[in-house]
Amino acid sequence: MLALLTRRFGDLDAADDAVQDALVTALTAWQSGIPQSPAAWLYTVARNTLIDQVRRDRASRRRLYEAAPELTAHHTRDHDTDEEGDLIMDASSLGDERLRLLLLCCHPALDRDTQVALTLRLAGGLTAAEVAAAYLLPEATLTQRVVRAKRKIREAGMPLTIPANLDERVGVLLRVLYLVFNEGYLSRGADHVTRVDLMAEAIRLTRQVVDELPANAEAEGLLALELYHHARSSTRVDGLGELVLLEHQDRTGWNLDEITEANARLHSAMTRMAPGPYQVQAIIAGHHANARTAANTDWAAIAELYAQLGRMAPNPVVELNRAVAIAMADGPLAGLAVLDRLTGLDDYHLLHATRGELLARAGRPAAASFERARELTSNEGERRHLARRAAETAARGR
């Protein structure tokens, strides 16, 4: 809805406000019954709000022109035409409206972090809390970043157009799709361990980017990465909604068709000889997906791949994952040694969850680490898992 309205009216901020207003209106209007087509109802209300706003703006401009033409001499009156004539923007070769909006938000005049935050919030379907969690930022900080970005777009008059050369914005777009998929794979929300809708949407949009940019190795690498992870999504949660760790997942339930496609996509990307972080992550995911049993996993190779990834894109989360791989290859004490050198992740629940697992495997007290991880996550499935691990290790005196 936001994508359609943004395309039609050419004003991202106004379209966002109109959609939010329509949702608020529905809270009252739908108490007597939900309409037959809720989406059409919401779109109509939001569209009418924007049309009324445009009419008011035009009337204001006409009054200003009539009262003080010398102040508006540099303006034309071409805007005073019928709504259906001048509000619909030029069509693009990209037919998907949501992908169009993602690209519109990735304007080069915005800094990279702001581009990603804005697109995740407005076009990726994530709440401010989810985006903030992805960035390891306070929600208030993230909200202000989005507000400032929308204000800059409005005040600077940034054209909401799609560049002829999509390569100009593909880096930010891939980053957005990566974060949307990650939010679906392990949701920061309280209700679900995973969000299949976000994973499916990220894969669909990434496929479209690959179709539009068939020579981009990183785009195809990202698609392979998403497919590897999605292939085992049905086994990550048991019948009771409890989280199942990778080593305990039923590999016979993994989607072999998706793994086969991911293998082919990764091979295609790597033949272009343009290595990048998404391809390296896909290679890591491929090691897991193609291992017939947990014992067959080549953890030493995975640890080296994480080291390579850290050189490409330094990030404490990458180093955290390398610590896990080292622990699996060389023992928990080796992994703990890497964890002890990490900085900047004190409020990241997976740091404490990982420390708890490695401490437990080393025969050391681990319950406090699991409890700290539980305090830092809002996902109920994760909270139950961490509480259970804390209780289990405490019962064994660990």
C-alpha positions in Angstrom: 0.0 0.0 0.0 2.8 2.4 0.9 4.6 1.6 -2.2 1.6 2.1 -4.4 0.7 5.4 -2.8 4.3 6.7 -2.9 4.5 5.9 -6.6 1.2 7.6 -7.3 1.6 10.8 -5.2 5.4 11.1 -5.3 5.6 11.9 -1.5 7.0 9.2 0.7 6.4 11.0 4.0 2.8 12.0 3.2 2.0 8.4 2.0 3.4 7.0 5.2 1.3 9.3 7.3 -1.8 8.5 5.2 -1.3 4.7 5.6 -0.9 5.1 9.4 -4.0 7.3 9.6 -6.0 4.7 7.6 -4.9 2.0 10.1 -5.9 4.1 13.0 -9.3 4.8 11.3 -9.8 1.1 10.8 -9.4 0.4 14.6 -12.8 2.2 15.1 -14.5 1.6 11.8 -14.0 -2.2 11.8 -15.4 -2.7 15.2 -18.8 -3.2 13.6 -17.4 -5.7 11.1 -14.3 -6.2 8.9 -14.9 -5.2 5.3 -14.9 -7.8 2.5 -11.6 -6.5 1.2 -9.6 -5.0 4.1 -6.7 -4.0 1.9 -8.8 -2.2 -0.6 -10.6 -0.4 2.2 -7.4 0.8 3.7 -6.0 1.8 0.3 -9.1 3.8 -0.5 -9.1 5.7 2.8 -5.4 6.5 2.6 -5.7 7.5 -1.1 -8.6 9.8 -0.3 -6.7 11.4 2.5 -3.8 12.2 0.1 -6.2 13.5 -2.6 -7.9 15.8 0.0 -4.4 17.0 1.0 -3.4 17.7 -2.6 -6.7 19.6 -3.2 -6.0 21.7 -0.1 -2.5 22.4 -1.2 -3.6 23.5 -4.6 -6.3 25.7 -3.2 -3.8 27.4 -1.0 -1.4 27.9 -4.0 -4.3 29.4 -6.0 -5.1 31.8 -3.2 -1.5 32.8 -2.8 -1.2 33.4 -6.6 -4.3 35.5 -6.7 -3.3 37.6 -3.6 0.4 38.0 -4.4 1.3 37.0 -8.0 4.6 38.7 -7.7 5.7 36.2 -5.1 4.8 33.3 -7.2 5.9 34.5 -10.6 8.5 31.8 -11.0 5.8 29.1 -10.5 3.5 27.8 -13.2 -0.1 26.8 -12.7 0.4 23.5 -14.5 -0.3 21.7 -11.2 -3.9 22.7 -11.2 -4.9 19.8 -13.3 -7.0 16.7 -12.6 -5.6 14.3 -10.0 -5.4 11.4 -12.4 -3.2 13.4 -14.8 -0.3 14.7 -12.8 0.0 12.5 -9.8 0.9 9.2 -11.4 4.7 8.9 -11.8 6.3 7.4 -14.8 6.2 3.6 -14.9 9.5 1.7 -14.6 10.7 -1.5 -16.1 10.5 -2.9 -12.6 6.9 -4.0 -12.1 7.1 -4.8 -8.5 5.9 -1.9 -6.3 7.7 -3.0 -3.2 11.0 -3.3 -4.9 10.4 0.1 -6.5 9.9 1.6 -3.0 13.1 -0.1 -1.7 15.1 1.5 -4.5 13.4 4.9 -4.0 14.5 4.9 -0.3 18.1 4.1 -1.2 18.8 7.7 -2.4 22.5 8.5 -2.6 22.0 11.8 -0.8 21.3 9.8 2.4 24.1 8.2 4.3 24.3 4.4 4.1 23.0 3.6 7.6 20.1 6.0 7.1 19.2 4.5 3.7 19.1 1.0 5.2 17.1 2.1 8.3 14.6 4.0 6.2 14.0 1.2 3.7 13.7 -1.4 6.4 11.2 0.7 8.3 9.1 1.9 5.3 9.5 -0.7 2.6 10.8 -3.8 4.4 7.8 -4.3 6.7 9.7 -4.1 9.9 8.7 -2.1 13.0 11.0 0.5 14.5 11.8 -1.9 17.3 12.8 -4.7 14.9 15.0 -2.3 12.9 16.6 -1.0 16.1 17.3 -4.6 17.2 18.9 -5.3 13.8 21.2 -2.3 14.3 21.8 -3.0 18.1 20.5 0.6 18.7 17.9 2.0 21.1 14.5 2.3 19.5 14.3 6.0 20.1 17.6 6.6 18.3 16.4 4.6 15.3 13.1 6.4 15.2 14.8 9.8 15.1 17.1 8.6 12.3 14.0 7.7 10.2 12.2 11.0 11.0 15.3 13.0 10.0 15.6 11.0 6.7 12.0 11.7 5.8 12.4 15.3 6.6 15.5 15.5 4.4 13.8 13.9 1.5 10.9 16.4 1.8 13.0 19.6 2.4 15.6 18.8 -0.2 13.0 17.8 -2.8 14.7 14.5 -3.6 13.1 13.1 -6.7 11.5 9.7 -6.0 12.8 8.2 -9.2 14.6 4.9 -10.1 18.1 5.3 -11.5 18.7 4.1 -15.0 21.8 2.3 -13.6 20.6 0.1 -10.7 24.2 -0.7 -9.8 24.3 2.8 -8.1 22.1 1.5 -5.3 22.4 -2.2 -5.3 24.8 -2.4 -2.4 22.3 -0.7 0.0 19.4 -2.7 -1.5 21.2 -6.0 -0.9 22.0 -5.0 2.7 18.3 -4.2 3.2 17.1 -7.5 1.8 19.7 -9.3 4.0 18.4 -7.6 7.1 14.8 -8.3 6.2 15.6 -12.0 5.7 17.5 -12.1 9.0 14.6 -10.6 10.9 12.4 -13.4 9.4 15.0 -16.1 10.2 15.3 -15.1 13.8 12.7 -12.6 14.7 13.3 -9.9 17.3 9.5 -9.8 17.9 7.9 -11.4 20.9 5.4 -13.6 19.1 7.4 -15.8 16.7 10.8 -17.5 16.6 10.7 -17.1 12.8 8.6 -15.0 10.4 8.1 -17.0 7.2 6.5 -14.0 5.5 9.6 -11.9 5.8 11.9 -14.7 4.6 9.7 -15.4 1.6 9.4 -11.7 0.7 13.2 -11.2 1.0 13.8 -14.2 -1.3 11.2 -13.0 -3.8 12.7 -9.5 -4.0 16.3 -10.9 -4.2 15.3 -13.1 -7.1 14.0 -10.0 -8.8 17.2 -8.1 -8.2 19.2 -11.1 -9.7 16.9 -11.0 -12.7 17.5 -7.3 -13.2 21.3 -7.5 -12.5 22.3 -11.0 -13.8 26.0 -10.0 -13.8 26.1 -9.1 -10.1 27.8 -11.9 -8.2 26.9 -10.6 -4.7 23.2 -10.5 -5.6 23.2 -14.1 -6.6 25.4 -14.9 -3.6 22.8 -13.4 -1.3 20.0 -15.4 -3.0 22.0 -18.6 -2.4 22.5 -17.6 1.3 18.8 -17.0 1.8 17.9 -20.3 0.1 20.3 -22.3 2.2 18.8 -20.9 5.4 15.2 -21.1 4.2 15.8 -24.8 3.3 16.0 -25.8 6.9 13.5 -23.3 8.3 10.8 -25.9 8.9 13.1 -27.8 11.3 14.2 -24.9 13.4 11.1 -25.0 15.6 9.5 -28.2 17.0 5.8 -29.0 17.2 5.4 -27.1 20.4 7.0 -23.9 19.0 10.3 -24.5 20.7 13.6 -23.5 19.2 15.8 -26.4 17.9 19.5 -25.8 17.6 21.3 -26.7 14.3 23.0 -29.8 15.6 19.7 -31.2 16.8 17.6 -30.5 13.7 16.1 -33.3 11.6 18.1 -33.0 8.4 15.7 -35.3 6.6 13.2 -32.4 6.8 15.4 -29.9 5.0 14.3 -28.8 1.6 16.6 -30.5 -0.9 15.3 -28.6 -3.9 16.2 -25.3 -2.3 19.6 -26.6 -1.3 20.2 -27.8 -4.8 19.2 -24.4 -6.2 21.4 -22.6 -3.7 24.4 -24.8 -4.7 23.8 -23.8 -8.3 23.3 -20.1 -7.5 26.5 -20.0 -5.4 28.5 -21.8 -8.2 27.2 -19.3 -10.7 28.1 -16.3 -8.5 31.6 -17.6 -7.8 32.4 -18.2 -11.5 32.3 -14.4 -12.0 35.5 -14.1 -9.8 34.1 -11.2 -7.9 34.2 -12.4 -4.2 32.2 -10.5 -1.6 30.7 -11.0 1.9 27.4 -12.5 0.8 29.2 -15.2 -1.2 31.4 -16.0 1.7 28.4 -16.3 4.0 26.7 -18.5 1.4 29.7 -20.8 1.3 29.5 -21.1 5.1 25.7 -21.8 4.9 26.5 -24.4 2.2 28.8 -26.3 4.4 26.0 -26.7 6.9 23.3 -27.4 4.4 25.3 -30.1 2.5 26.5 -31.9 5.6 24.5 -35.1 5.9 25.0 -35.2 9.7 26.1 -32.6 12.3 29.3 -34.6 12.8 30.2 -34.3 9.1 30.4 -30.5 9.3 33.8 -29.1 8.5 34.1 -26.6 11.3 37.8 -25.8 10.7 36.9 -24.6 7.2 34.0 -22.6 8.5 36.3 -21.0 11.1 38.7 -19.9 8.3 35.8 -18.6 6.2 34.6 -16.5 9.1 38.1 -15.1 9.4 38.0 -14.2 5.7 34.6 -12.6 6.2 36.0 -10.6 9.1 38.7 -9.2 6.9 36.2 -8.3 4.2 33.6 -6.7 6.5 34.9 -6.3 10.1 32.1 -6.9 12.6 32.0 -8.2 16.1 29.1 -10.5 15.2 31.3 -12.2 12.6 33.9 -12.7 15.2 31.3 -14.2 17.5 30.4 -16.7 14.9 34.1 -17.5 14.3 34.4 -18.2 18.0 31.6 -20.8 17.7 33.3 -22.4 14.7 36.6 -22.5 16.6 34.9 -24.1 19.6 33.4 -26.8 17.5 36.7 -27.5 15.7 39.2 -27.1 18.6 37.1 -27.3 21.8 35.1 -24.9 23.9 38.1 -23.3 25.7 39.5 -22.2 22.4 36.2 -20.6 21.5 35.9 -18.9 24.9 39.3 -17.4 24.4 38.0 -15.6 21.3 34.8 -14.5 23.1 36.8 -13.0 25.9 38.5 -10.6 23.4 35.2 -9.4 21.9 34.0 -5.8 22.6 30.8 -4.0 21.7 28.4 -6.8 22.2 27.6 -6.6 25.9 23.9 -6.0 25.2 23.7 -8.6 22.4 21.8 -11.7 23.7 23.5 -14.2 21.4 26.9 -13.3 22.9 25.7 -14.4 26.3 23.9 -17.4 24.9 27.0 -18.5 23.1 29.1 -18.0 26.2 26.6 -20.1 28.2 26.8 -23.0 25.7 30.6 -23.0 25.6 30.9 -22.7 29.4 28.5 -25.7 29.8 30.5 -27.8 27.3 33.7 -26.9 29.2 32.1 -28.1 32.4 32.0 -24.6 33.9 29.1 -22.6 35.5 26.9 -21.3 32.7 23.4 -20.6 34.1 24.2 -16.9 34.7 25.1 -16.4 31.0 21.9 -18.0 29.9 19.9 -15.9 32.3 21.6 -12.7 31.0 20.8 -13.7 27.4 17.2 -14.4 28.3 16.9 -10.9 29.8 18.2 -9.3 26.6 15.8 -10.9 24.1 12.1 -10.3 23.6 11.5 -13.3 21.5 9.4 -15.7 23.6 10.6 -18.8 21.9 14.2 -17.8 22.6 13.4 -16.8 26.2 11.9 -20.3 26.9 14.9 -22.0 25.3 17.4 -19.9 27.4 15.4 -20.4 30.6 15.4 -24.1 30.0 19.2 -24.2 29.4 19.8 -22.1 32.5 17.7 -24.5 34.6 19.5 -27.6 33.0 23.0 -26.3 33.7 22.1 -25.1 37.2 20.7 -28.5 38.0 24.0 -30.1 36.9 26.0 -27.6 39.0 27.1 -25.7 36.0 
